[in-house]
Amino acid sequence: MNMTFRAIVAGIIFFVMGYKTVGAQETMQFKSEVTKLDFIRHMLKKETYLRRSEYNTARCIPMMKDLLAGEHFKAIEPYLRADSLEDPRIARWNQCRQIDYHDVGVEAEKFFGWLPELGAPPYRFYRIELDGDYENGPEDMVYFEQPSDPNTSGNTGYAWVDLKRCEIKYGFPIGPLFQISKKKKVISLNTLVYYKGLLWAIDYEEGFSFNMQRRIDHEKIETCQWWLFDPKKANIRLTGEHDNN
């Protein structure tokens, strides 16, 4: 796993002691992202606690109102879904596998070799406008999951990959699921959406948090976050520090 993307993926991780931490693989599969977004909206409406993070910007408030009302949000469908690396439809994503990063002039930490370096299937492949240049067409983005094998490298998230240069531009990290619920199977879902024309990544962890992230530039990520648990019943501080008192 290259270090730059690993750092990006780790960027929103909160360190929690005393709770079960599991990978952020999706726990449910949907035929369409529209159906998934509707399901997430339905789940949020049922949440007993929906507390906005104190670090949210002012525009996060109307965003949640619009989401619950089903307004101004548009789910983004992938052009391809694949459950296996052997799927012939993803051949173009293997074109960098035999290339040395020196040959394409890409920094080693940004070089993209092939999909397992990012994460495991099921994969979702998107063609989305990411660089702001509409004349050169949409760019490639892929969703991948953290491998179930703990000895295998990889994370969960989205990555914009320039397949011509074999270069990872940037990504949307998906945080780990901190299971504070007593339920055996906590629902974990994520999806890409447009909100009023801007691209956001949604990450929903049942009973813990709902996050929306937008790339401002290569270095900055705007985040809107809501907590979905009663802090009085959870031995956790939102700063990531364990409360021993």
QUIKA-V771498 format. One record per pair of residues at least 6 apart in sequence whose ideal C-beta (glycine too) atoms are under 6 Angstrom apart, sorted by the first residue. I is the first residue (numbers start at 0). J is the second residue. Records with the same first field share a line. If there is no record, write none. Layout:
I = J ; J
//
This chain:
0 = 152
1 = 108
2 = 108
3 = 108 ; 109
4 = 167 ; 170
7 = 170 ; 172
8 = 154 ; 156 ; 172
10 = 172
11 = 172 ; 174
12 = 174
13 = 239
14 = 239
15 = 177 ; 235
16 = 241
17 = 234 ; 241
18 = 177 ; 179
19 = 178
20 = 175 ; 177
21 = 176
22 = 145
23 = 155 ; 173 ; 175 ; 176 ; 187
24 = 144 ; 145
25 = 187 ; 188
26 = 186 ; 187
29 = 35
32 = 74 ; 76 ; 190
33 = 74
35 = 190
36 = 74 ; 190
39 = 188 ; 203
46 = 227
48 = 227 ; 228 ; 229
49 = 225
50 = 226
51 = 225
52 = 224
55 = 223
59 = 223
62 = 223
65 = 71
66 = 72
71 = 194 ; 195
72 = 192 ; 194
73 = 193
74 = 192
75 = 191
77 = 123 ; 124 ; 125
78 = 124 ; 126
79 = 88 ; 124
80 = 123
81 = 89 ; 122
82 = 120 ; 121
92 = 114
93 = 113
95 = 111 ; 112 ; 165
96 = 112 ; 113
98 = 165
100 = 107 ; 110
103 = 164 ; 165
105 = 164 ; 166
109 = 166 ; 167
111 = 160 ; 165 ; 167
117 = 143 ; 158
118 = 143 ; 144 ; 145 ; 153 ; 154
119 = 144 ; 146 ; 153
122 = 141 ; 143
123 = 142
124 = 141
125 = 140
126 = 137
127 = 137 ; 140
128 = 137
129 = 138 ; 159
130 = 138
138 = 159
139 = 160 ; 162
140 = 157 ; 159
141 = 158
142 = 157
144 = 155
145 = 153 ; 154 ; 155
146 = 153
155 = 173
156 = 170 ; 171 ; 172 ; 173
157 = 170 ; 171 ; 200
158 = 167 ; 170
159 = 168 ; 169
160 = 167
161 = 168
169 = 217
171 = 200 ; 212
173 = 189 ; 202
176 = 187 ; 204
177 = 207
178 = 185
179 = 228 ; 233
180 = 206
185 = 205
186 = 205
187 = 204
188 = 203
189 = 202
190 = 201
191 = 200
192 = 199 ; 201
197 = 213
199 = 211 ; 213
200 = 212
201 = 211
202 = 210
203 = 209
206 = 227 ; 228
207 = 227
208 = 226 ; 227
209 = 225
210 = 224
211 = 223
212 = 220 ; 222
213 = 221
214 = 220
215 = 221
234 = 242
236 = 242
//
